[in-house]
Amino acid sequence: MYKVYGIIGYPVSHSLSPVMHNLAFRELGLKAVYGAFPVKPEDLSQAIRGVKALGISGLSVTIPHKVEVINLLDEIDEKAKEIGAVNTIINREGRLFGTNTDWIGALKAFEEVGVSPSGKRVVILGAGGASLAIIYAMVRACAKEIIVYNRTFEKAKEVAERFSVLAYPWEDVYDAYGDILINATSVGLKSFDSPVAKEVVSRFSVVMDSVYMPLETKLLAMAKEENKIAIDGLKMLLYQGVEQFKLWTGLMPPVDKMREAIYREVLTLYCHSVHHPTVTPTEGRGLPENPSTKKSQAWRLTLLPEKEIKPLRDFKRARLRVPSSKSLTQRALICSALAAGKSRIINPLLSEDPRLLLSALEATGVKASFSENNLIIEGVAGRPKLSGEKVYLGNNGTGTRFFIAYASLGQGSFVEVFGKERLHERPVAPLLSALRTLSANIECLEREGYLPLRIYEGKLKGGKVRLPGNVSSQFISALLLIGPYLSGGLTVEVEGELLSAGYVETTIEVMKHFGVDVERVSGVFRVKEGFYKETEYEVPADASSSSYFLSIPLILGKGEVYIENYSATSTQPDVALLTFLKEMGAKIEVLPLGVKVAFEGRPKACEFNISDCPDLFPTLCVLLACAQGKGIIRGAPHLRYKETDRIRAMATELKKLGVEVEELPDGIVVEGREDFKPARINTYDDHRIAMSFAILGLRSIGLIINNPACVEKSYPEFWEHLESVYAQNS
Ligand code: NAP
């Protein structure tokens, strides 16, 4: 007979417990199922009676019932009594027995990262259910001192009395200090919220967040920036679930598979939950999975706070396929979303940014399905549906700009656009002003010219807009992409020299593939009224992602790299790397399929203008760090507004390695050297910084990359591919 388990709480629609428990039941071949039951506080006693009447075998208990449920059970064990909260119920022949496994979850989370709370000063924020279990865990682990801060001081005092620990009022939290900081409040569920400021975080060496959605809360992001050990809340969730499973079934569940399932779920669920609040998690739900990224889950899910790069002394050659182009994928998403009918995007890159854009498009009526490397997009025929959704775009600058223009064509009520804090700092004023000239109806919710913002139905019409050339080319691309759907078409006049012009070429290339021509006369772009046709589009390898591996022979001063799926004739601006590498002395061989870079000796320091290919900046910085003499990179003032101020970030991190650098308003001067000091590299949540320094780490000793998971943004398989370079040369 099937056994039924479940979770009660309110709300529970986003609980990850069904994902991990159902997977464990299936893997072990047990006839059991686990559901999510929303139970309002006033219905709790009725629900518990129902559990008995229906013979439900076991329950997880979550907010807000962990304390109240105690009075409704037949028995609770000593641990649950001491903690004062129950998170697990076992039905023993009609008698309901309560216990608590959250505390074991917390302890195991510390164990997993090799941190022992024993003898440490531990500060715990919050005095609710999670806090009770965590304090209990810290007491059991022999913490030297435990201090609880809570917004409602009375509750903090009650809890402190129960466990003989210290209670401080919330107002004093700015003075908190110690070894371990644990957030057990619910502050952090919004990606821009943190219970404490960075200054407080800086006074601890380990930071744990019990909030697990988003996976990297603001608190954990700050901890990583400060080079602290950051422990995410999913670890605690996993291990408390493992203990529950053992109690219900007497069996050890498949922990690694459960871990993989919940991390994957939270990475996709977080993107969806914001704008699909009614979706309940079920197996198989979520964004289409690109099979090419599946293999990389294993390392990703360990989410290491840092990664040490081993030097690669005996490099000879490496052969690789790199993921498809992110720029081209995002442009193809917009064209196919605006087209009528079904388009097929072959080999799209479904890393974080395109996934976020795809989710946003889905929230406006676009339908997407994925099979065998093909993304099938059913478009909205130029009329996105605005139905009051909130869309989250993470830190996806390009996607956000494209989406703002796209949604301005919409009909209905409105769509609200927001993202990570950094995205809210990236200006969109020139785009908004151009769209408003065309009668778009956009309201900035906090600060004029910045996200978050709302796009209402407007009466968008064609015409002429002017944009300065020294702002992001993404604004121009965004406008051109919607050009065919404006009555009378669109003329974009660029004043002054257009920076990153290459990316506009890429946009034009994709638009052409979807049947729309862009006419260009010096700085004027014209798009005629028309429409995108449903079509097939195959995305080539990403030139920016390829840049790291193509640089290896010059970084190491020897060997050759062959990238099989590289298109040297693509309009992707970062194909310019081939020219730059050649100037530095590399031998470039363009093959019918792919490209080969070979080098021997010490690279020449050169002067590079990257106004058309600014994404190459981090790669070129590390190349110049190994070159003979002083090299200069210029032409990219807007790099200061990327995921991070890339010029400042690269300069700061290169200096740690002993490299002499001088920041320029639009670039950098780098004096090359032969050897480097050991250093811990801060990656500022910037994928390109992580990947460029990882390649430099092949040459230097003791280089550690913080937050290696940030490569997820554009190149989820990066670490796996780097491993394959070692394997090919072992
Ligand atoms: P709870 O019993 O409702 O307690 C919430 C706590 O957060 C209280 O201390 C509350 O303070 C505090 N709080 C809420 N809003 C606040 C604000 N704006 N400023 C300062 N403090 C605020 O919830 P819980 O069960 O302890 O859960 C807390 C968090 O931990 C939730 O996000 C939950 O998902 C997470 N959790 C994670 C795991 C895991 O396995 N990772 C397990 C359990 C819980 P007051 O007392 O003043 O209201």
Residues whose N, C-alpha, C, O or C-beta is under 5 A from the ligand:
A	BS01	NAP	I63 G126 A127 G128 G129 A130 S131 N150 R151 T152 K155 A184 T185 S186 V187 S210 V211 Y212 G233 L234 M236 L237
